[in-house]
Amino acid sequence: MIMLLLLGPLMIFLLFVAPLWLVLHYRSKRKFTNNLNEDDAVQLTRLSEQARQLDARIRTLEHILDVEAPDWRQHYE
């Protein structure tokens, strides 16, 4: 009996809601990726490289602190 009650809403969801949801989702993803112009792409690449450099600096500083003050992490974690 419970299966019959759930079968109707499940079929409606699978036939109508899920396909519409997928179409709208991927349409919005495509619009977002198409909206990046050349300047935005250059800035995104530059910011990504800066983030990598900052990450490397943080790792270096953490390594130095691990050598010089091994218990420093206990105060910040």
RAPE-V891096 format. One line per field, one symbol per residue. phi: phi as a letter, one per 30 degrees, with the letter a starting at -180 (. if undefined). burial: I if it has 16 or more other C-alpha atoms within 10 Angstrom, else O. A space follows every 50 residues. Layout:
phi=???
burial=???
//
This chain:
phi=.ddddddddddddddcdddddddddddddddddddddddddddddddddd ddddddddddddddddddbecddddcc
burial=OOOOOOOOOOOOOOOOOOOOOOOOOOOOOOOOOOOOOOOOOOOOOOOOOO OOOOOOOOOOOIOOOOOOOOOOOOOOO
//
